[in-house]
Amino acid sequence: MANEFLNRGTGLIVLEVINSNPNGDPDSDGAPRVRYDGRGEISPVSFKRKLRDLVEDKDGPVWQHISENMHLNSENFMILESRGRDRKLITKEIKEGTFVGRYWDGRIFCNTFLEDAMDKASIKTGVVQFGMGVSISPVSTEAQTNTNKAGVQEGKNQGMAPMAYKIVTHGLYVMPFFINPNYAHKSGCTKMDIELMKALIPYAYTHNRSAIRPFVEIRQAWFCEHRNPLGSCSDFDLIDALTPKRLGDIDKPSDSLKDYELVTSLPDELKDRVSCVDLMAL
């Protein structure tokens, strides 16, 4: 792949959760992740998994649509973090020099799991980093027992899963993400890799629904491209400016999106320092 200079990037994803579990905590029997102050959390790993799944499903409508529009060769956009991967084959690809050009998530997130086989100079932190998603206000959670008319145990004609349905009743979460071009020339990350990620973000939840996550939706997905690879603005200033404002008591759980004021654009003092778009509006 040709060497390309990437500019720094700062993004903020605004997610609304209604009667869903956006990210279960295995240390709490799958209950929604909640920090000590009552605010909900969504792990970066869970969000990156959704992007990976959309790319890995080459027969799915999202990949079919995006790959056709962007003229992508599927062989150059395989997923390294996939089940059943052949480590011997991947080691061979590393030694043959075909590894970098094959795995999209390895190029943008990182590729450290085969350290013995890889050139140490190529093992770096990812170009793209997602931060922890945290709700603006504390969230209320509920737990209910699931019932099943047809029993799953031998000799039983009905079944129950006590307190298995654990949800957040409502919450508005913000998840920052960052593009650091410093290691792009090492990992092989290209502008096309970043453009693919930006195109995938709007579909991350709408095309990854589940029984416990029926209503999690991205309301806004801001992406600010800096004027140069070194950065033309503070990440903190951009994140603060793009975060929705809570109307009323910020320390009380919200009931609906009407409890927040969404940002429509950057303040004038920041507009000239970055190029900012809402990926959901493209």
C-alpha positions as CSV (number, residue, x, y, z in Angstrom):
1,M,0.0,0.0,0.0
2,A,1.2,3.5,-0.8
3,N,2.5,5.6,2.1
4,E,0.0,8.4,2.8
5,F,0.0,11.1,5.4
6,L,-3.1,11.1,7.6
7,N,-4.2,14.1,9.5
8,R,-5.2,13.8,13.2
9,G,-8.8,13.1,13.8
10,T,-11.1,13.6,16.8
11,G,-14.6,12.1,17.0
12,L,-17.5,11.8,19.3
13,I,-20.3,9.2,19.1
14,V,-23.6,10.1,20.8
15,L,-25.7,7.0,21.5
16,E,-29.2,6.7,22.9
17,V,-30.2,3.6,24.8
18,I,-33.9,2.8,25.5
19,N,-34.9,-0.4,27.4
20,S,-31.7,-2.2,26.2
21,N,-28.4,-3.4,27.5
22,P,-25.8,-1.7,25.4
23,N,-22.9,-3.6,26.9
24,G,-23.2,-6.4,29.5
25,D,-20.7,-6.7,32.3
26,P,-19.5,-10.4,32.8
27,D,-18.4,-9.5,36.3
28,S,-22.0,-8.6,37.1
29,D,-23.8,-11.6,35.5
30,G,-24.3,-9.7,32.2
31,A,-26.0,-6.6,33.8
32,P,-25.4,-3.2,32.0
33,R,-22.0,-1.8,32.9
34,V,-22.4,0.9,35.5
35,R,-19.7,2.9,37.3
36,Y,-19.6,3.9,40.9
37,D,-21.4,7.2,40.3
38,G,-24.3,5.4,38.5
39,R,-23.3,6.4,35.0
40,G,-23.5,3.7,32.4
41,E,-20.5,2.5,30.4
42,I,-19.9,1.0,27.0
43,S,-16.4,-0.5,26.5
44,P,-14.3,0.4,23.5
45,V,-13.8,-3.3,22.7
46,S,-17.6,-3.9,22.3
47,F,-17.9,-1.0,19.8
48,K,-14.9,-2.1,17.8
49,R,-16.3,-5.6,17.7
50,K,-19.4,-4.3,15.9
51,L,-17.3,-2.6,13.2
52,R,-15.3,-5.8,12.8
53,D,-18.5,-7.9,12.4
54,L,-19.8,-5.6,9.7
55,V,-16.6,-6.0,7.7
56,E,-16.3,-9.7,8.4
57,D,-19.8,-10.4,7.0
58,K,-18.9,-10.1,3.4
59,D,-22.4,-11.3,2.3
60,G,-24.2,-8.8,4.5
61,P,-25.9,-5.7,3.1
62,V,-23.6,-3.2,4.9
63,W,-20.4,-4.6,3.4
64,Q,-22.0,-5.2,0.0
65,H,-23.2,-1.5,-0.1
66,I,-20.1,0.1,1.2
67,S,-17.6,-2.0,-0.7
68,E,-19.4,-1.4,-3.9
69,N,-19.5,2.4,-3.4
70,M,-15.9,2.6,-2.3
71,H,-14.6,0.0,-4.8
72,L,-13.0,-2.2,-2.1
73,N,-11.3,-5.5,-2.7
74,S,-12.6,-7.9,0.0
75,E,-9.2,-9.7,0.1
76,N,-7.6,-6.5,1.4
77,F,-10.2,-6.1,4.2
78,M,-10.2,-9.3,6.1
79,I,-10.6,-9.4,9.9
80,L,-7.7,-10.5,12.1
81,E,-9.7,-10.8,15.3
82,S,-12.1,-13.5,14.1
83,R,-13.1,-16.9,15.4
84,G,-11.3,-19.9,14.1
85,R,-8.4,-18.0,12.7
86,D,-5.4,-20.1,11.5
87,R,-2.4,-18.8,13.4
88,K,0.0,-20.8,11.3
89,L,-1.4,-19.3,8.1
90,I,-1.2,-15.8,9.6
91,T,2.4,-16.4,10.7
92,K,3.2,-17.4,7.2
93,E,1.5,-14.2,5.8
94,I,3.6,-12.1,8.2
95,K,6.8,-13.8,7.0
96,E,5.8,-13.4,3.4
97,G,4.9,-9.8,3.8
98,T,1.2,-10.1,2.8
99,F,-0.1,-9.7,6.4
100,V,-0.4,-5.9,6.4
101,G,-2.3,-5.6,3.2
102,R,-4.8,-8.3,4.2
103,Y,-6.2,-7.4,7.6
104,W,-8.2,-4.1,8.0
105,D,-8.5,-4.3,11.8
106,G,-4.8,-5.0,12.1
107,R,-4.0,-1.9,10.2
108,I,-6.2,0.5,12.1
109,F,-6.5,-1.0,15.6
110,C,-3.2,-2.9,16.1
111,N,-1.7,-6.3,15.5
112,T,0.2,-7.4,18.5
113,F,-1.1,-10.9,19.2
114,L,1.6,-12.7,17.1
115,E,4.6,-11.0,18.7
116,D,7.0,-13.9,18.2
117,A,6.4,-13.9,14.4
118,M,6.4,-10.2,13.8
119,D,9.1,-7.7,13.3
120,K,9.1,-5.8,16.6
121,A,9.3,-2.5,14.8
122,S,5.8,-3.1,13.3
123,I,4.1,-3.8,16.6
124,K,2.6,-0.5,17.7
125,T,-0.5,0.9,19.2
126,G,-3.4,1.3,16.8
127,V,-3.9,4.4,14.6
128,V,-7.5,4.5,15.8
129,Q,-8.4,4.5,19.5
130,F,-11.9,4.4,20.9
131,G,-12.4,5.7,24.4
132,M,-14.9,4.5,27.0
133,G,-18.5,5.4,26.3
134,V,-20.0,7.0,29.4
135,S,-23.6,8.2,29.9
136,I,-24.0,11.9,30.6
137,S,-26.3,11.3,33.5
138,P,-26.7,8.2,35.8
139,V,-28.8,5.4,34.4
140,S,-31.7,3.4,35.9
141,T,-31.5,-0.3,35.4
142,E,-34.1,-3.0,35.6
143,A,-34.0,-6.8,35.8
144,Q,-36.8,-9.2,34.9
145,T,-37.2,-13.0,34.7
146,N,-37.5,-14.5,31.2
147,T,-40.0,-17.3,30.7
148,N,-40.1,-19.9,28.0
149,K,-43.2,-21.9,27.1
150,A,-41.1,-24.8,25.7
151,G,-38.7,-26.0,28.4
152,V,-35.1,-26.4,27.6
153,Q,-34.5,-29.0,30.4
154,E,-35.4,-32.7,30.0
155,G,-38.7,-33.5,31.7
156,K,-39.9,-29.9,31.9
157,N,-42.5,-28.4,29.6
158,Q,-41.7,-24.8,30.5
159,G,-38.7,-22.8,31.7
160,M,-37.5,-19.6,33.4
161,A,-34.3,-17.6,33.5
162,P,-34.5,-15.6,36.7
163,M,-33.5,-12.0,36.4
164,A,-31.9,-12.6,33.0
165,Y,-33.4,-9.6,31.2
166,K,-31.2,-6.7,32.5
167,I,-31.6,-3.3,30.8
168,V,-31.0,0.4,31.0
169,T,-34.4,2.2,30.8
170,H,-32.9,5.3,29.2
171,G,-29.5,6.8,28.8
172,L,-27.5,9.1,26.5
173,Y,-23.9,8.0,26.1
174,V,-20.9,9.7,24.5
175,M,-17.9,7.8,23.2
176,P,-14.8,9.6,21.9
177,F,-12.5,8.3,19.3
178,F,-9.2,9.5,18.0
179,I,-7.0,9.0,14.9
180,N,-3.3,9.3,15.6
181,P,-1.3,9.1,12.4
182,N,2.0,8.7,14.1
183,Y,2.2,4.9,13.5
184,A,0.2,4.7,10.3
185,H,3.4,4.2,8.3
186,K,4.3,1.2,10.5
187,S,0.8,-0.5,10.5
188,G,0.0,0.2,6.9
189,C,-3.1,2.2,7.7
190,T,-4.3,4.2,4.8
191,K,-6.9,7.0,4.2
192,M,-9.1,4.3,2.6
193,D,-9.0,2.3,5.9
194,I,-10.2,5.4,7.8
195,E,-12.9,6.2,5.3
196,L,-14.2,2.7,5.6
197,M,-14.4,3.1,9.4
198,K,-16.2,6.4,9.0
199,A,-18.7,4.8,6.6
200,L,-19.3,1.8,9.0
201,I,-20.0,3.9,12.2
202,P,-23.6,4.9,11.3
203,Y,-24.5,1.2,10.9
204,A,-22.8,-0.1,14.1
205,Y,-25.9,-0.7,16.1
206,T,-28.8,-0.7,13.6
207,H,-27.3,-3.7,11.9
208,N,-26.1,-5.4,15.0
209,R,-29.3,-5.6,17.1
210,S,-30.0,-8.4,19.5
211,A,-32.8,-9.6,21.9
212,I,-31.2,-7.7,24.8
213,R,-30.2,-4.7,22.6
214,P,-33.2,-3.9,20.5
215,F,-33.0,-0.1,20.8
216,V,-29.5,1.3,20.9
217,E,-29.0,3.9,18.2
218,I,-26.4,6.4,17.2
219,R,-27.9,9.9,17.3
220,Q,-24.8,11.8,16.2
221,A,-21.3,10.7,15.1
222,W,-19.1,13.8,14.9
223,F,-15.8,13.5,13.1
224,C,-13.3,16.4,13.2
225,E,-10.3,16.3,10.9
226,H,-7.4,18.4,11.9
227,R,-5.5,20.6,9.5
228,N,-2.3,18.6,9.7
229,P,-0.9,15.3,11.1
230,L,0.3,16.9,14.3
231,G,-3.2,18.3,15.3
232,S,-4.6,21.8,15.0
233,C,-6.9,21.9,18.0
234,S,-7.2,20.4,21.5
235,D,-9.1,17.1,21.6
236,F,-10.5,18.1,25.0
237,D,-11.9,21.3,23.5
238,L,-13.6,19.5,20.7
239,I,-15.1,16.8,22.9
240,D,-16.4,19.3,25.4
241,A,-17.9,21.4,22.6
242,L,-19.7,18.5,20.9
243,T,-21.1,16.8,24.1
244,P,-24.9,17.3,24.5
245,K,-26.0,19.4,27.4
246,R,-28.3,17.9,30.0
247,L,-31.5,20.0,30.6
248,G,-32.4,19.9,34.3
249,D,-30.5,17.9,37.0
250,I,-27.5,16.2,35.4
251,D,-27.3,13.8,38.4
252,K,-30.7,12.3,37.8
253,P,-31.5,9.6,35.2
254,S,-33.1,10.9,32.0
255,D,-36.4,9.8,30.6
256,S,-36.0,10.6,27.0
257,L,-33.9,12.5,24.4
258,K,-35.9,15.6,25.2
259,D,-33.9,15.8,28.4
260,Y,-30.9,16.9,26.4
261,E,-29.9,19.6,24.0
262,L,-27.9,18.2,21.1
263,V,-25.1,20.2,19.6
264,T,-25.7,21.3,16.0
265,S,-22.2,22.7,15.1
266,L,-18.9,23.7,16.6
267,P,-18.5,27.1,18.2
268,D,-17.0,29.8,15.9
269,E,-13.6,29.7,17.7
270,L,-13.2,26.1,16.7
271,K,-14.7,26.0,13.2
272,D,-11.6,27.3,11.5
273,R,-9.3,24.9,13.3
274,V,-10.8,21.6,12.1
275,S,-13.2,20.3,9.5
276,C,-16.1,18.8,11.3
277,V,-19.0,16.7,10.0
278,D,-21.8,14.5,11.5
279,L,-21.3,11.1,9.9
280,M,-25.0,10.4,10.5
281,A,-26.0,13.2,8.2
282,L,-23.8,12.2,5.2
